[in-house]
Amino acid sequence: MIAANDPSLRSFVPVPEGSDFPIQNLPFGVFRRADSPAPRIGARIGDHVLDLLEIEAAGLFDGPELRGRDLLRGPSLNAFLAARRPAWREARQTLSLLLRDTEEALRDNQALRARALLPASSVEMCLPAQVGDYTDFYSSREHATNVGVMFRGPDNALMPNWLHMPIAYHGRSSSLVVSGTPVRRPCGQTKADTAPAPSFGASRLLDFELEVGFLTGPGNELGRPIPAAEAEDHIFGLLLVNDWSARDIQKWEYQPLGPFLGKNFATSVSPWVVTLDALEPFRCAGPIQDPEPLEYLHTPGAHGFDIQLEALLAPAGGRNEERLTLTNFKYLYWNMAQQLAHHTVNGCNTRPGDLVASGTISGPTRESRGSMLELCWGGKEPIRLSNGEERTFLRDGDRLTIRGWCQGAGYRIGFGEVTGVVMPALETSQLTAEPRS
């Protein structure tokens, strides 16, 4: 049997040249049809979405891991995530077979094709999972160093613990939104360095953070850690993340307990989840770790992935995007297996559909910095756009988009995009008005 990653595979569904979604990819997501409000699970192929509820109803998921289990009937990926890697692999292999140009079961069934193959432009994408918990790591050495130099100087850029364990904080899952959802500028307390007291108002230093996240699979029982050697069996797939950040609110609040209102107002994610199996041809080694991590964080072999990442800005009132950042997932110092092993080493339990994000991904050059904070070096080096405008941080009406892809031999494995437009903050009077009687 030809493997689903074989670069020679072609689908009977037209796939535009350079598409993020060739038959070698087949990411999973959740969508709504125009003729039905109920969310459904789908797979992406070219410019189409394959409705897996229709495929399930037709009895085409007939392998031993999927038959009779109704794992792909929706309305979220959570039940499928709980089913473990053999079921994930069987589903992707089944879809690969059904969509090949040599296979008749779906290709020649006109009625089923009409029901199951939908133009991607005709559906509404949803969050791919019901995310119970969200954890954001701080795993890019370049990002942590840049921020440390800005705030503590080059001699104290990295905190003493940073090279010994993956640093993270627990985020807010209720404010996770799918790509395309507008993001309102948050309000909160800020304090200028020269001000005698804090003030309340809209954030003036709104930023993006270019990240990649993963959704957890079956999870672990409370009190039983996930060993690093088994961690990838608990990682279903990857998606793009923009962890919007209000730097001025964050600066005033973050000591001693870390991020709060400066982060929890919105986190945007891309709708399509690319499986680890689809990414396998792009596996690579990560940075050398020195000092050597403690034994529970040992991950021999290659645990990075060569994923190109870019952030683009369409300024308010304009349509043309300008690239701000070009970086790569492979730059992450702490890999996903180490993140999950550290997350659970104290017995913390994870559940199907938990989101774990990488933290801002920056590279070794100025052009590979993954946030406005770094790109404009804390506001001291404004970014000049082609229309003559400058940016240090994001303005109302700006559209920020993150894209990611792996480039193969004649095909690419892409993630689509995560995008959001900045909306103006609510008027202060709307936030402080007396309650109605």
C-alpha positions in Angstrom: 0.0 0.0 0.0 1.3 3.5 -0.9 1.9 5.5 2.2 -0.1 8.7 2.7 3.1 10.8 2.7 4.2 9.6 -0.7 5.0 12.7 -2.8 3.8 11.0 -6.0 0.2 10.8 -4.8 -2.5 12.8 -6.6 -6.2 13.4 -5.8 -9.2 13.4 -8.1 -10.1 16.6 -6.3 -8.3 19.5 -8.1 -5.5 20.9 -5.9 -4.1 24.3 -7.0 -0.3 24.4 -7.4 1.3 25.6 -4.2 -1.8 24.8 -2.1 -1.3 24.3 1.6 -3.6 21.3 1.4 -2.5 18.6 -1.0 -3.5 14.9 -0.5 -0.3 14.4 1.5 -1.6 16.8 4.2 -5.4 16.1 5.0 -5.6 18.2 8.2 -8.7 17.9 10.4 -11.0 20.7 11.5 -14.6 21.5 12.5 -17.0 23.5 10.3 -20.6 24.5 9.8 -22.4 23.9 6.5 -24.6 26.6 5.0 -27.6 24.2 5.2 -27.0 22.9 8.7 -26.1 24.8 11.9 -24.6 21.8 13.7 -20.8 21.7 13.7 -19.2 18.8 11.8 -15.7 17.3 11.5 -14.0 17.8 8.1 -10.7 17.2 6.3 -9.2 19.8 3.9 -8.2 18.9 0.4 -7.2 21.7 -1.9 -10.0 24.3 -2.0 -12.6 21.8 -0.7 -13.7 20.5 2.7 -14.6 16.8 2.9 -17.6 16.3 5.3 -16.6 13.3 7.4 -20.1 12.8 8.8 -21.1 11.9 5.3 -18.1 9.6 4.9 -19.0 8.0 8.2 -22.7 7.6 7.3 -21.6 5.9 4.0 -19.7 3.3 6.0 -16.4 4.2 4.5 -14.5 4.3 7.8 -14.5 0.5 8.0 -11.1 -0.3 9.6 -10.7 -2.0 13.0 -9.9 1.2 14.8 -12.9 3.2 13.5 -15.6 0.8 12.6 -18.8 1.4 14.7 -17.1 4.0 17.0 -18.6 7.2 15.6 -15.4 9.1 16.4 -15.8 11.5 13.4 -19.4 12.5 13.8 -18.6 15.8 15.7 -19.3 18.4 16.9 -15.7 18.6 17.9 -12.5 16.6 17.5 -12.4 15.7 21.2 -13.7 12.1 21.0 -11.3 11.4 18.0 -8.4 12.9 20.0 -9.1 10.6 22.9 -8.9 7.5 20.6 -5.1 7.4 20.3 -2.6 7.3 17.5 -3.7 4.0 15.7 -7.2 5.5 15.1 -5.7 8.9 14.0 -3.4 7.0 11.5 -6.2 4.8 10.2 -8.5 7.8 9.6 -5.8 9.7 7.6 -4.8 6.6 5.6 -8.5 5.9 4.8 -9.0 9.5 3.6 -5.9 9.3 1.6 -7.2 6.2 -0.2 -10.6 7.6 -0.8 -9.3 10.8 -2.3 -6.7 9.3 -4.7 -7.2 9.7 -8.4 -6.9 5.9 -8.7 -9.7 5.0 -6.3 -13.4 4.6 -7.4 -15.3 4.5 -4.1 -15.7 8.3 -3.7 -14.5 9.5 -7.1 -17.3 7.7 -9.1 -20.1 8.1 -6.5 -21.6 11.3 -7.8 -24.3 11.5 -5.1 -21.9 11.1 -2.3 -19.4 13.5 -3.8 -22.2 16.1 -4.0 -23.0 15.7 -0.3 -19.5 15.3 1.1 -17.2 17.6 -1.0 -17.9 21.3 -0.3 -16.2 24.4 -1.5 -14.1 25.7 1.4 -15.5 29.2 0.7 -19.0 27.9 1.5 -18.4 26.8 5.1 -17.9 28.5 8.4 -14.9 27.3 10.3 -15.1 26.7 14.1 -12.6 26.0 16.9 -11.4 22.5 16.2 -11.8 21.2 19.7 -13.5 22.0 23.0 -10.3 23.2 24.8 -10.6 22.6 28.5 -7.1 24.0 29.3 -4.6 26.2 27.6 -0.9 26.4 28.5 1.6 28.8 26.9 5.3 28.0 27.0 8.3 30.3 26.6 10.5 28.0 24.5 12.4 30.2 22.1 15.8 31.1 23.4 16.1 33.9 20.9 12.8 35.5 22.0 13.6 35.0 25.7 17.0 36.6 25.2 15.7 39.5 23.2 13.1 40.3 25.8 15.6 39.8 28.6 18.1 42.2 27.0 15.5 44.9 26.7 14.4 44.7 30.3 17.4 43.4 32.2 20.4 44.0 30.0 22.6 41.5 28.1 24.3 40.1 31.3 21.0 39.0 32.8 19.0 38.3 29.7 18.0 34.7 30.6 16.7 34.0 34.1 18.7 31.3 36.0 16.1 28.6 35.4 15.5 29.1 31.7 18.2 26.7 30.4 17.1 24.0 32.8 13.4 23.6 32.2 10.6 24.8 29.8 9.0 27.8 31.3 5.2 28.3 30.9 2.1 29.8 32.3 -1.6 28.7 32.3 -3.7 30.7 29.9 -7.4 31.3 29.5 -9.3 28.8 27.3 -12.6 30.8 27.3 -11.1 33.6 25.2 -9.6 31.3 22.5 -11.1 32.3 19.1 -10.9 30.9 15.6 -9.1 32.7 12.8 -11.0 35.6 11.4 -12.6 36.6 14.7 -12.0 40.4 15.3 -10.0 41.2 18.4 -11.0 44.1 20.5 -8.2 46.3 22.0 -8.2 45.6 25.8 -8.4 48.1 28.6 -6.7 47.8 31.9 -4.3 49.4 34.3 -1.0 50.8 33.0 1.7 52.9 34.6 4.3 55.0 32.8 7.8 54.8 34.3 7.6 58.5 35.2 4.0 58.5 36.5 3.4 58.7 40.2 0.4 56.3 40.0 -1.3 53.9 37.5 -4.1 55.0 35.2 -6.9 53.1 33.5 -7.6 53.0 29.8 -7.1 51.3 26.4 -3.8 49.5 25.8 -1.5 51.5 23.6 1.1 48.7 23.1 -0.9 46.0 21.5 1.2 43.2 20.0 1.0 39.8 18.3 3.0 36.7 19.2 3.8 34.2 16.5 3.4 30.7 17.9 2.6 27.1 17.0 0.4 25.0 19.3 -0.5 21.4 19.6 -3.7 19.6 20.7 -3.3 16.8 23.2 -4.7 13.4 22.6 -5.8 10.8 25.2 -4.1 12.5 28.1 -2.9 11.1 31.4 -4.4 10.3 34.8 -3.9 12.7 37.7 -0.7 11.8 39.4 0.8 9.8 36.5 3.3 11.9 34.4 3.7 11.4 30.6 7.4 10.4 30.0 9.2 12.3 27.4 9.7 9.1 25.3 5.9 8.7 25.1 4.9 12.3 24.7 4.5 12.3 20.9 1.9 9.6 21.3 -0.2 12.2 23.2 0.2 14.9 20.5 -2.5 14.8 17.8 -1.3 17.6 15.6 -0.3 21.2 15.3 -2.0 24.5 14.5 -1.0 28.2 14.3 -1.5 30.5 17.3 -1.4 34.2 17.8 -1.3 35.0 21.5 -2.3 38.7 21.4 -0.5 40.7 24.0 -1.0 44.1 25.6 2.5 45.0 26.6 1.8 48.0 28.7 -0.8 46.2 30.8 1.5 43.2 31.1 4.5 45.3 32.2 2.6 46.8 35.2 0.9 43.5 36.3 3.3 40.7 35.6 5.3 40.7 38.9 5.2 38.6 40.9 2.7 36.0 39.4 3.1 36.5 35.6 0.8 37.4 32.8 -2.9 38.0 33.4 -5.1 40.8 31.8 -2.3 41.6 29.3 -2.8 38.1 27.7 -6.2 36.6 28.5 -8.4 38.9 26.4 -7.9 36.9 23.2 -5.8 34.1 21.7 -6.4 33.2 18.0 -5.9 29.8 16.5 -6.0 28.5 12.9 -8.9 26.1 12.2 -7.0 23.2 10.5 -4.9 20.8 12.7 -2.0 19.2 10.8 -1.2 15.7 12.1 2.2 14.7 13.3 2.1 11.9 10.6 1.7 14.5 7.9 4.7 16.4 9.3 6.9 13.4 9.6 9.0 14.0 6.4 10.0 17.4 7.8 11.3 16.2 11.2 14.7 17.7 12.1 17.0 18.2 15.0 16.5 21.2 17.3 19.2 23.4 18.8 21.9 21.8 21.0 20.9 22.0 24.6 23.7 23.1 26.9 23.7 22.4 29.8 22.2 18.9 29.3 18.7 18.8 30.7 17.8 16.6 33.6 17.0 13.0 32.8 13.2 13.4 32.7 13.7 15.9 29.8 16.0 13.7 27.7 14.7 13.4 24.2 17.2 11.6 22.0 16.7 11.9 18.3 15.1 14.6 16.2 12.0 16.3 17.7 11.9 19.5 15.8 10.1 20.2 12.5 11.1 22.4 9.6 8.1 24.7 9.5 8.5 28.1 7.8 6.5 30.8 9.6 5.6 34.3 8.7 3.7 37.2 10.1 2.1 39.8 7.8 0.5 43.1 8.4 -2.3 44.8 6.4 -2.4 48.3 7.7 -5.7 49.9 8.6 -7.5 51.0 5.4 -5.3 48.9 3.2 -5.5 45.5 1.5 -1.8 44.8 0.7 0.0 42.6 3.3 3.5 43.3 4.2 5.7 40.6 5.8 7.0 41.5 9.2 8.6 38.2 10.2 10.0 35.1 8.6 11.1 32.5 11.1 11.0 28.7 11.7 9.6 26.3 14.2 12.9 24.4 14.2 14.5 27.3 16.2 12.6 26.3 19.4 15.0 25.4 22.2 12.5 23.2 24.1 10.7 20.7 21.9 7.1 19.6 22.2 8.0 16.3 23.9 9.9 18.1 26.6 7.1 20.6 27.0 4.5 17.9 27.6 6.8 15.8 29.9 7.6 18.9 32.0 3.9 19.9 32.1 2.9 16.6 33.6 6.0 15.5 35.6 4.4 16.7 38.8 1.3 14.6 38.1 -0.7 17.3 36.4 -3.3 15.6 34.1 -4.0 16.6 30.6 -7.3 15.9 28.7 -8.2 15.4 25.0 -8.3 18.7 23.3 -6.0 20.7 25.7 -4.0 23.3 23.8 -0.3 23.7 24.5 1.4 26.6 22.7 5.1 27.2 22.0 5.4 30.8 23.1 6.7 33.4 20.6 9.0 31.8 18.0 12.0 34.0 17.1 15.1 33.3 15.1 18.6 34.6 15.0 18.1 37.6 12.7 16.1 40.8 13.1 13.8 39.7 10.3 13.0 36.5 12.2 11.7 38.1 15.4 8.2 36.9 16.3 6.6 39.9 17.9 6.4 43.7 17.5 8.1 44.1 20.8 11.2 42.6 19.3 10.9 43.9 15.8 10.7 47.5 17.0 12.9 46.8 20.0 10.5 48.1 22.6 9.4 51.0 20.5 12.8 52.4 19.8 13.1 51.2 16.2 9.8 51.8 14.4 8.9 49.6 11.4 8.5 51.6 8.2 5.7 50.3 5.9 5.7 50.8 2.1 2.8 53.3 2.4 5.1 55.6 4.5 3.4 54.8 7.8 5.4 53.5 10.8 4.5 51.0 13.4 5.9 50.2 16.8 2.7 48.4 17.9 -0.6 47.6 16.3 -3.2 50.2 15.5 -7.0 49.9 15.3 -8.0 48.5 12.0 -4.7 46.6 11.4 -5.0 43.0 10.2 -2.4 40.6 11.5 -2.0 37.2 9.7 0.3 34.3 10.6 1.0 31.6 8.0 3.0 28.4 8.2 4.1 25.6 5.8 6.6 22.8 5.2 8.1 22.7 1.7 8.4 19.2 0.2 9.4 17.9 -3.2 6.7 19.3 -5.4 4.2 19.8 -2.7 3.8 21.7 0.6 2.2 20.8 3.9 0.6 24.0 5.1 -1.5 25.2 8.0 -3.6 27.8 6.3 -3.6 31.0 8.4 -4.6 32.6 11.6 -5.8 36.2 11.1 -7.5 38.9 13.1 -8.4 42.6 12.8 -7.9 44.9 15.7 -11.1 46.6 16.8 -11.2 49.8 18.9 -11.4 49.5 22.6 -14.7 50.1 24.3 -15.3 53.6 25.6 -14.3 54.0 29.2 -17.8 55.0 30.1 -19.1 51.6 28.9 -16.7 49.9 31.3 -17.4 52.0 34.4 -21.1 52.8 34.0 -23.4 52.2 37.0 -25.4 49.0 36.7 -29.0 49.4 35.6 -31.7 49.0 38.2 
